[in-house]
Amino acid sequence: MAGKRSIFEDVGAGGAVPAAPAGGMIGARGTGARRGIRAWLAVLFLLVACMIAVGGLTRLTDSGLSITEWRPVTGALPPLDDAAWAVEFAKYQASPEYQLQNKGMELSEFKTIFWWEWGHRQLGRVIGLVWVVGFVGFLVTRQIPAGWTGRLLGVGALGGLQGAIGWWMVSSGLKGEMVDVASYRLATHLGIAFVILGLIAWYVFLLGRSEAELMQARRGREVKLFGMTTGLMHFAFLQILLGALVAGIDAGRAFPTWPDMNGQFFPADAFYVPNGMWWQAFFENPGLVQFIHRMSGYLLFAFGVVVWLRGRKSPHGITRAACHMVLAMLVAQVALGIFAALTAAQVHVAITHQIGAVVLWVLIIRARHLAQYPVAGSIRKGTQ
């Protein structure tokens, strides 16, 4: 029988010290090098964003068909002497673009468009190399957090697919009487680039907090706002694809007026396609393609205002600020689109409009993330 104990005796005194409580299941999962992987993904994000801008400039300068072969490895080396330049130029001279549009082009002019396309492809190789080195390094050192291997591998797989689609796009302009790539293939190529960019941005946002913090934040998610920002994200993606169709057939240069289209609300001969079916007008008629892009832009802006009205009621200050930024960028992007139309898509205006699409895309994704994983404010710090 145990002896009497003093009421002042510490509980457990003289006995075994109880073990500290074990961490929860979330904390028990491998955390890995979340900060390092986030930095690596941030570098990839910047590279992909630059890739989109360079790709836009390649299209605007009509440089995309200057390299007529797909050589993922050996193509990394540009022509190094006059003989090599003569060979590359001869290949281009056999292409429909040269025969039908650029006949008589000098070698010096060819070099200009060649360097744009070569730089575009070279940047793609750099992105692939950065992904491989980072992924393999984190994988070998077992620094990838639990549940993240598939996500990071998926980014690389999409990047590889993007390279193949890039050649699929270019090849469409090297046969028949094509002097540009097929607009729907250009839209596919640009669309996948934005998917990759969006995934990387989402992962960077997720890795900014621990799994435990995300789980806690998710309990306070704003379901309605999350659904609305998801819809806005999808709508913005559709508008990006429509913008690619406009760029693919130079539709942005055909109607340099606003709000009308050369004096009309709906362009004349909108469904006319030489030697084609009426449904092809949705991809090949400049008037119809630009009209759809304009109308979609107006609707996207209206829906963005609705989302902003809902977002400004959020109880979280950071979420409200994120929605304000989306609306501000949406206004700027509409203005840039109008300016691009009025200037017949001058290169500097058109590329600014495309970069604006990248900024708007990421801001929408950020607002969506904060609706799903809100950051609680503090009354004491004035961040409520």
Salt bridges, closest charged atoms under 4 A:
GLU9 OE1 - ARG5 NE 3.75
ASP62 OD1 - ARG59 NH1 2.89
GLU69 OE1 - ARG71 NE 3.58
GLU69 OE1 - LYS91 NZ 2.86
GLU88 OE2 - ARG71 NH2 3.20
GLU88 OE2 - LYS91 NZ 3.90
GLU117 OE2 - ARG121 NE 2.76
ASP180 OD1 - ARG59 NH2 3.60
GLU211 OE2 - ARG34 NH1 3.39
ASP250 OD1 - ARG59 NH2 3.35
ASP250 OD1 - ARG253 NH1 3.60
